[in-house]
Structures are given as C-alpha cells and as structure tokens.
Amino acid sequence: MHPKPFMLAAVSAALMLACQPAVESQNPSTQSSTQPAGETEEQARAAKSGDGKAVVYQVFTRLFGNTNTTNKPWGTLEENGVGKFSDFTDEALAGIKELGVTHVWYTGVPHHAVIRDYTEYGISLDDPDVVKGRAGSPYAVKDYYNVSPDLADDPANRLQEFQALIARTHAHDMKVLIDIVPNHVARNYQSISRPEGVADFGASDDTSVAYARDNNFYYIPGEAFQVPAWPDDYQVLGGESHPLADGSFDEYPAKWTGNGSRAAQPAFDDWYETVKINFGVRPDGSYDFDSLPAEYAQKSIEEHYTFWQGRDVPDSWEKFRDIVLYWTEMGVDGFRYDMAEMVPVEFWSYLNSHIKQVNPDAFLLAEVYQPHLYRDYLHLGRMDYLYDKVEFYDNLKWAMQGHGSTDALIEVQEGMADIEHHMLHFLENHDEQRLASPEFAGDARLGMPAMLISATISTSPTMLYFGQDVGEAASEDAGFGKASRTTIFDYWGVPAHQRWMNDGKFDGGALTDDERQLRDFYVRLMRFSAEQPAMNGHYAEIHRANREKTEHYDDKLLSYLRWSDTQKLLVVANLRDAAYPPLSLTIPADLIAAWGLTDGDYTLSEQLYGELATTLTVQDGVGSVPLALAPLASLILQLEE
C-alpha cells in the first residue's frame, strides 16, 4: 500500500490484532538436489498441463497513457496530465500482450480520494489534510461501487468507460484484476454509487463505544480527530493555498487509523488518510466470530463455502462480499488484496469461497509479508497467490546489489517447495524501488539475469510493473511521491514508458537503443515463460554441486534444471557485470537419470536469441556442459533430442 519499510509500531499492533494463526504453520522438510522439486501434488498437476504460466502486468492506470512531459512537482491534472481508460487502445493492449501477459492488474481503479473538484458530478470535495498527494493514494478508497473520475473522458460515464476497458482487455485474451483493500478505506468514505438497499460503511455504527462487532470502524469515544503534526519539510499541496487545507478535518469521534494507530492524532508516518475496518477483531486481539477448524486447511473451496452458510458473521464481511461480487458480475476476473495479513484468515475463507462460487477461475492475489503466515493464508484463507517478497525478492535484490548470495535463493526455493506455485515473483511493483534507480541497482541491465531467475525458477506467476521493460528509473520527486519509486500519489509522466508509448502509437518508436534492447529481452523472456511447458514442470537445482566442484563457479551464479515430458532446460544466470573464465557445469547423475539420458553427447541450444549452442556430455552417468559466461549472461539452454 505504501512504500516500505512500513512496519511501524502501530502497524505491528494491527498485525497482532488480525494475524493470530488459525493453525500452526508447518514448514516442510527441504528437498535435496537429488530430489527433483516436482513431486508435490500441485507441481504434478502443473507439469501435466502442457502450458506455460501466468504473467501479470501491473499498470498504474492514471500514469500509463499520460503523454504530458511537464512533471511539475505537486502539479495539477491540467499541468501534468493524466492517463485515461481510453488510452488503453487496441495498440496499447497488443503491446502489453506482446510481453506474454495473461492478466492485467489495473491499479488505482476504485474511486479514491482526490483533490480535484468533481462536485458537478455529485462527488463531495476531499480535504487535502487527509489526502496524500494531489492525485491521492489509490489505497484510500472513497467509493467501492464506482471508479476514479480522473480516469474517464466523461466522469459522468466513468463506470461505463471502465466496462469498455474490461471488454477490450478480454478481446486481447487477457484477464482483468483490480485492487480490493479490505483493511481500510478513505477517511472520508462516502459511496454515492452503492446499489439500492446497500448501507454505507459506518452508517449504522454505535460511535459511543470503541468496539462493537457489527460496527464497521473502531472509535476513540470522546475525542475528535486531529491531523498529524506536519514535518518541517512538508507542506500540504506543496504549500499551495486551498480552502480546505486548514490543518483540520471534521471527524468526531475519531476513528482508528488504517495501520492500527489508536491515537486521535496519528503520526505523519501513519496511514492517516485512511481508517481501519473492523472485521470482528476485538481491541485485545480476540475474535468475535466463529473460528475455522484447522482441518479446513485440507478442505475444498466448496467445503469452505458450505462452512459459512447460515453463520452469523460481522457486518463488514458482508459488505466486502457484496463489493467483490459486484465487480465479479461486471466482468472483473480477480483481485489483488492489499495488506491481507492485517485481516483475519477466516474472513478470507468466507470472501474467497463466495467469489469462487461465482467464478471458479478467479485470480486471487494477496499482499502478505510474514512467511510464517503464508500457508495459513493459502490453505485456510484460500488465496491463490501471495507475494514472494520477504523471501525470494529480498534475497535476489541483495544478490544483485552485491551483498547477498545466490545460495540463499536455493534455500528459499527448498523452503517453499510445497507452496512454490502460489508464491508470485516480481522485481518491481508500485511499493518497491525501480531496478534502474540508484537506490536499487542503478542500471536496468543488472535486472536481466535476475528477471530470468524470477521468471523461470518456479511454476509461480511472474509480475511485471509497467515501464520495467524499458528501464524506467523513477529519478524525480513528484511532490508527495519521492524518487526511486514511480509516484502513486501525484499526477505525473513516466519518461521511459512515454518513449515506448511514442505519443500514443505504443510502438517503442521513441526508445533509445538501450531501452529497445531491454524491451526486446523482456518480450523474449516473458513470452517464453508464458508459452513453454517446462515452465509448469519440474525443477531441480544444480547450484550446490557446482559450488562444490566447479572451478570459478561462485555465489553470483545460479543454475538449475526445468523440465516436462516434452522439454528439458538448463537455466544459467550470471548476476555479475563481468565475464567468467570458461567453466564446465556439472549435472549430477540422479538428474541425468531423471532426464532419461545415457552416456553420450547431446546438443543444448539457447532459446531466447538462438545465438549459442553447446554440448552436454554424459560420461559414467554424470553430465558436463562447457560454458563461457558473458557479463550478465541470461541463458536458457534446451536439450535437442
């Protein structure tokens, strides 16, 4: 939701409230290099599918189509421009699809608080004292039954324009994902678009008490909300005068803040623009709803749905059920859940089982950062996928930066063997630093071997952030949004991405040579991962054997095998921007046997560019592959039989 690190004391308290594990999570026994990681039931099903795997393209919707290059910090929509739903033309969607994309996550679609005046459309003004930036955080949703007016050519028809975008996306054979943010809503939540008979959040709350099970919010009785004390280097709207920017916001009694702060005056670092939703978790952390029995970790989604039928659940559960089913009926194919770990697992069982009754193929992706909770949120909460941030992304980032080791990546994959299919991989998203920013790698090329690893090491989906494929560096402060992350708070243009857009042609015509080459790499890699059967097949690492036996092989290299019944691959990545002396990779005898090979010579051909071929020699049952690795080598070698 917000640029990390975010684990302030209040957030930690909120996590303690919501995240008491329903069952004790069990970490499976790790696999050795002699036991191919394809033996789990999930992987066996994937290996038989014969298809590639899912590729999610995250796009910050209001930035994607913006061709304005002014980029004035704290600039207005009129000064800096804004992208629209209509900017996702057939040409734009074809350019996204070229990356092997199966799902487009349109970030920032639900109507969130924004400073621009839309009162002529019946939308109330938002107070800058409780809005981050001028364009507003997409994670401070103001009306869950409509979309952001900024994104429409005609705000009066904004919902119809989004429906047209859903249809265009489907026509390009891609699914549509949007955000759902159950943990919190905008401080000034007010749905003017809710269906007849649907009550607004908080409409029936008893505000005289801190907690009641069917209250939608938590309260601080007897105290009025106060805006944070602004830091010396911060001015609302960059210091511009605004009639509502008066250092106050009328809220009595004060509500708990979205990250769990119980102070009437939250801190500037709190999520002060939001209020926390009550899901029936008492202030002491105990639950005011039926617990989900531990054995439901092994039960079907239909059994989860049946469990909740006829049970009395908190009012907030029903409100969010109605919201997600509203969007599902409209044609949305799935959801990315913000800060899911701050909401009880039982709620997710309830919500996700209801969604799957309507759309069994819905794609449900959750942001969870506590590894000890992963299996609870997958098995009990019935998520399809979780971010693999804390384990895989963090270790890969450290290895790229030179103060981590590829050894750790092998350990992570072993520890995740039973759930690896469900752990979505990425190198960029709206919360994380851009690869090309000095704060991360400083050079988009350094992300190429890392992206190879991220996209090919497991059967999990891979996610790309818009502009990643052309090396966007996010080098400027946008106002509330700061350098290294593309702003989610301001009206802004994204320079490298704009060069790919080429004034609406979406043909990359304005890219530099380096950017064009980078885009070509991403297209080749992501299409390969989305189309090739081995990507949904078996995995086995050969890294440890080569660390022990192969001269010059160190912890800035990574190597592993991927295979299915019809395809056998050797993947090698060099994270160092320097060449290695010639080396000979070893493939242990048990894996040669798993591939069904006998002694002799076999051709390995490189799959991304077709510019390299080498020989796998099997002698006495052990394989060896001679390689000369160039700087940042990213190799997928296929056995030709």
N, C-alpha and C positions, 0 to 999 in steps of 0.2 A: 504494500500500500504506500508506504513512504520510503524514501531512500534509507537503506540500512547502513550502519547498525542502528536498531531502534529499541533494543531491549532495555529500556529504562525501568526504574523500579515499579512504576505504575503498570507497565506492560507485563512485567513478571508477575505482579499481583493478579492481573486479569487472567493470565495463563493458568495460574494456580487455581483460580476460580473455576475455569471451564475444562481443564485438561486432566482431571484425575483419571488415570487409565481405567477403563472398564474391566480389562483383564491384564494379567501380567504378560508383557510382550516377551516373546521368546526369540532370541537370535539363533538362527540355525547353525548347525555345525558347518564350518567353512569347507570349501572344496579345495582339493589339491590340484596341481597341474595334471595329475593323472586321471582326474575325474572330470570329463567334459561338462561344462555348465550348460546342459541342455536336457538334463534328466528330470527337471521338475515338470509337473503336470502342465503348468502354464506354458512353459517353453516347448513342450512336446506338441501342444495344440498349435502354437505359433509356427513351429517348424513344418507342420503339415499343411499350412495354409497356402503355400506356394506364392505368396505375395511379399512385397516389401513392407515397410512400416509407415506409421503416421508421421507427417511433418506438419507442425503447427507454425503458422506465420502470425506473430503478434504485430499488430499495427496500431499505433496511436492515432485514432481516427481523425481527430481535428488537425493533426500535423501532416498527414500523409499527402493530401492533394494541394497543400498550400504552396503556391509558386512565388509568393511575395518574399523578397530578399532583404527587406528593411532591417529587421531584427533589432528593433529599439528595445532596450530593457524596460520592462513594465509597459510595453506598447499596447495600445488598444487593438481591437479587432480591425478597425478601419486602418490603423497604421501598419500593423504587422501581418494582417491577413489571417485567414482560417480555412482549413480544408473542409470539404462538404461530402456528404454521402454520394453526391453525383459525380465527384472526382474519381470514384471507383468505376471507371468506364470499362468497356469490354477489353480495351487495350491494357489498362492497368491490371485488371484481373488476370489477363493472359500472362502478363509479366510476373505476377505472383505465382501463378500456376506453373510457370517455367521452372521454378525452384523445387518442384516435386511436392508442392503444398497440397495437403488433404483437408486441412482445417484452418480457417482464418479467424483469429481472435480479434474482434473489433473492440479495442479498449476505449473506454470512455463514452459508451453509447447511452446508458440510462441517464436521465436528466439529473444533473448535479448542480450544485450551487455555482453561480456565475455572476460577475459584476454587471455585465451588460444589461441594459434596460429592455425587458421584454413585456412590460406591463400592458401594451396594446393587445397582447395575446392572452391576457388574463393571468400572467405569471407574476407573482409578487417579486419585489426587489429583494436582492440578497445583500446582507450587511458586510462590507469589507472587513470589519473587525473579526468576523468568523468565517472568512473565506481565505484560502491560501492562494496567493497569486491573483491575477486579474481574470484569467480564464477559469480558475477554480480546479480543485482536485477532483478527478473522476471517482474518487472513493469517498466523496461526501455527497451521496445520492439524495436528491431532494424530492423526486417523484418517480417511484418504481414502475409506474404504468405509462411512462412516456419516455421520449428520447431527448437528448440535448438540443435546444433550439439553435445553438451555434452551428450545428451540423447540417441544417436544412437550408435549401434555397428559399423555401417559403416556410417559416416557422409554424404557420397555421396548419400545414400539411406534413409536419415533420415525421409523424409516425408512418404515414403512407410512403414517404421517401425512404424510410428505413426498410419497410416491407419490400419496396422495389429493389433495394440493395440485396436483401436476402435472396430474392428471386434471381438476380444477376449472378450472385455468387454460386448458387446452386446450378445455374446454367453452365458455369465453368467447372462443374464437377468438384466443387469444394463445399465443405460444411461450414456453418456459422456458429461461432462461440461469442458470448458476451459475459461481462462480469456480473456476479452477484456478490454482495458484500453484507452477509448476514450480521456480522459482529457490530456494525454501527451504521448510522445514517447521518445526513447533514443535520447540523444543529437547528436549522430552520426547516426541517422536513415538512412538506405540505403538498400532498398529491391532489392536483386538480383534475387528474385524468383517471382516477380509480373508477372501476366499474360500479354500477348501481348496486347498493347493498354492501359494499366493501367499506369498512371503517378505516380511518387513517390511523397510523401509528400514534399511540398515546391518547387517542380521542376519549377512551373510557378509563384512563388511568386514575387511580387514587393517589393524588400527589401529596397527601398528608403523611405518607409513610415512605421510608427508604425503599422498601421492597414489598411487593405483593406478587404472587405467582403469575397472575394474568395482566399485570402491568407490562407495558412494552418497554418502559425505561426504568432506570434506577434514579432515585431523587435524593437531594440533600435538603430535607424539610427545614423551613425557616430561614434559608439563606438564598440570596439572589446570586445569579451567575455574574462573574466579573471576567472581563477579557484578560488575557495574560499580560504580565509586565513585559513590554517590548524590549528586546536587547538594544544597546546603544546604536548598533549598526543596522537596525531595521526600522523602516517606516512603511505603514500601510499604503499600498498602491505606489510605493516608491516615493511617497511624500506628496503625491497629488491630492488636491482638495477634493472631497466628496462629501455630500450632505450626511451620509450615514457613517462616515469614518470619524466617529466622535469618541472613540475609546470605550464604548459601552454597547451592550446587546441585551435586550429585554428578555430575560428568562427567569421566571420565579415559579416554584423553587428551582434552584439549579439542578441540572442533571449530571450524572456521572459522564465523564468524557470517554471517547471511543476506545482509548487504550487502557481504560480501567481506573483512571485517576478519579478519586472521590473528593477532590478539592473543588470548592465553589469557584476558585480562581486557578484554573490549570496552568501549568508552565508552558512557555513558548515551545518547548520541545515535545509537549504532549500533542495528541491529535485533537486540538482544541476546537477544530471546525466540525467535529462530529460528536455524537452522543452514543453511548453504549446501549445495545439492545439486551433486554432481559429475556433469557431463554429458560427461566425457571431454575436458575442457579442462585441460591441464597447468598447473601453477603459473606457468610462464613465459608462458602465453597461447597456446601452440601446441596444435594439435588432434590428438587420439588417435583419430580416426575418419575415414572416407572423406569427402573434400570433395565438395560438389555442384558439378558443372561449371557454368560461367557461362551456358551456353546453356539451362539449365533455367529461367531467368527467363522464357523464352518457351514453355515446355512445359506441357502439361495436367496437371491433378491426377492423372489416371490414370498418366501417364508418371512423375510423382514417386513414386507408389506402387510402380510397377514397378521403379524405380531401387533402392529399398531392399530388395526381396525377395532373400533369401539373403545379405544383407550382415551382417557381424558388427558389431553396434552396442553401445555401453555399456549396462550393466545398468539404469541409471536411465532410459534411453529406453524400455526395455520395460516398466518398472514404471509409468511415466506413460501409456504406450499402453494398458495394461490398465485403468488407473483411468478414463481418459476413455471407453473403450468400455463399461465397467461402467455409467457414468452415462448414456451414449447408449442402451444397451439398456433402461435404466429409463424412458426417455421424455424425458430432458433434450434440448433442441433445439439447444444450443450453449453456448459457454463464453466467459467474459471472462478473459483471461490476464493475470495480474499481472506487472508488470516484465518483459515478454517480451524486452526488449533485453538483459537480463543472461543470456540463454540463447542458445546458438548457433543461427544460422539453419537449419543442417542439421537440427537436432532438430525444428524446427517443420515443415519439409518432411516429415519422417518421420511426426510425430504427426498433422498436419492431413490428410495424404493417407490415413492409416488411418481417420480419422473420416469423411472424405467417401466412402470405400468403403461405409460402413455407412449414412450419412445424407448424401446429396449436397447437401441443403438446410441442413445445419448452419450456424449463425451463429457465426462465429469472430472475436472482437473482442480486440485486444491493446493493452496499455499500452506505448507506445514514445514516448520524449521526445527522440530525436535525429533531426532532419529528414534528415540525410544518410543515415540507415539506412532511411527509410520504404520506399523502393522495393525494397530487399533483403527486408524482412520481408513485403512484399506479394507480390512476384513469385517470390522464392526460398523464403521461409518459408510461402507460400500462406495468409497471413491474408486474411480477407475485409475486415476493417475495422481501422483504427488510430485512436487518439485524435488529434484535431487540436487539441492543447493548446498546444504551444510556438509554433505559427504563428498559427492563427486565434483561438483562445480568448484567448491573451495579448494580442494586438493589439486585440481587441474590448473586453477588460477595461480596457485603458489608455485607449481612446477613451471608454468610459463614465465613467471617473474624471477625464477632462478633460485628461490629459497624454499622450494619444495621438491619432492621426488616422485617420479612415476611409480616407484614401488608402492606408494600409498594407494594409487588407483587400482592396483591389483587387489589389495586388501579390501578396498571398498566394494569392488565387484563380487568378491567372495562373500562378504558380509551381507550383500543384498541378493544373493543368488535366488532365494525363494520369492523375492518380490521385484526382481530387476525389471521385468516387463512393465511394471507400474510406476517406475521412477523416471519421470520425464527429464531429459537432458537439455541443457542450454548453455550458451556462453554470454548471452546478453538478454536483458529484458528491461522494463521501464524502471525497475528498482536498482539495477546494477550498473556499474561503470561501463562505458563503451570500451571495447577492446583497444581501439586506436587512441584512447585518451592517455596522457602521460601517467595518470593515476593507476592505470591498469597495465597495458603492455607498451603503449606509446607508438605502436606500429601495427596496422591491421594485418600485415603479412604474418606476424607471430601467432595470429589466431588460426592460421590454416591447418597446421598439424593438430592443434588442439581441437579444432572443429571436426577433423577426420576422426579423432578418438571419440569425441562426444556423440557423433552421428552413427558410428559403426560398432562400438564395443558391446552394445546390448540390443535387445529387441524393443526397448522402450521407444516412445515417440521422441522426436527431436524438435526443439523450438528455435526459430529464428526471429529476431527483432528487426523491424523494418529499418533499412539503412545499414544493417550489419554487413550485408553482402557487398556493399560498396565502400566500406571502411569509414563510416561516419564517426567523427571524433568527439562530438559534443563539447567543443572547446570554449564556448562562451557562456557567461552568466546571462540568463534571460530575464531576471527580475527576482521572483521568489525561487525559481529553479536555478541551480548553480552548475558550473562546468563539470564535466566528466560524465554526467547523465543527461540525456535529452529531456528537457523540461516536460513535466506533466502538469504544470501549474499556469503556464503562460502561453500567449499567442506567439507563434514562432515559426520560422522556416528552418528546415533541416538541410544544410548546404549540399552534402554529398548525395543525399537522397534526391534533392531537387535537380541535381545534374543528371541523375538517372531518369527522372520524370521528363526532363527536356521539354519544359513548357507544355506539359500535357500529352506529349506523344508517347511517353513511357517506353522509350526505345533505347535509353542509355546514350543518346547521341551527344550529350554534353559531358560525359565522363572523361576523366583523364585516362591515359593509357594504363596506369597502375590500377585505377578503380575498375576499368573494364576487365583487366585480367583477373582481379579479385572476384568480380561478379561471375565471370566465366567459371572459376574454380567452384564457387558455391553452387552454381547451376549443375555442374557435373556431379559434385559430391551429393547434393541433396536429392537429385533425381536418381542417382544410383541407390541411395539408402531407401528411397520410396518404392523402387521398382524391382530390386533384386531379391530372390528368395532366401539367400543365405542370411540376409539381414533379420529375418524372422526365424533363423535356425539356431544352431548350436554355437557355443563359444568355449574356447579353452585358451588360457594364457600360455605363452612360451617365454615370457619375460624372465621368470626366475631362473630357468635353465640357462638362458643366455647370459644373465648377470653372473652366474657361477662359472660358465665355461668359455664364453666368447670374448676374445681379446677386443678391447676398445668399446665394448658394449657397456654403457653406464646408465645412470638413472635419469638421463634426459632423452632416452629412447624408450619406446614401448612397442611390443609386438604381441600379436595374438592371432588365433585362427577363428574364422567363422565359416560354417558350412551347413548345407542342407542335403537332401537326397540328390539334388541336381547341380550343386555348385559348391566349390571348395575355394576358400580365400585365405590368403596370408595378408595381414594388415601390419604395416610398419610406419611409425611416426617418429620424426626427429624434431624435438622441441627446441633444439639449439640452432641459432642462426649462424651455423658453421658446419662445414663438411666433416664427415668422419673418415678415417682411414678405411680401406677395404676390410670388410669383416665377413664372416661366414656364420649365418644364423643356424642354430640347431633346432630341429623339430624332434622332440622325444619319441621314442619307439611306440609308446602307448597311443600317441596321437596319429602317428603314421598308420598304425593298425586300425584306428578308428576311421581313417580315411580309406582303408582297404587297399593300401599300396604295398607293392612288393619291391624288392631291390631293383634299381634301375634309374634312368634319368627321365625327368618329366619337365615340360615347359611351363613356366609361370609367366603370364602376360599381364602388364599393368593396365588397369581398367579405366582410369579417369581420362588419360590422354593418349593411351596406346603407344607411348614412346619408349617403352622399356620392356625387355623380355630377359628372363634369367632362367637358370636351371635348378630344379630341385633334384638333388642326387640322394637316393636312398641306398645305404650300404649297411648290411647287417641289421636292417630294420630301423636305422636311425637316419633322419633326413638332415641335409645341409643345403643352405641357399647362400651363394656368394652375392654380396651387395656392396655397392659404393654409394653411400648416402650423402646427397647434396644438402646444403643448408635448408632447414625447414621442410625436409622431404616428407611427402604425404603419399604413401603408396598403398594401393590395393592390388594385390597380385592374385590372379586367378589361375588355378590348375587347369591346363588344357588336356582333356582326355580324349 
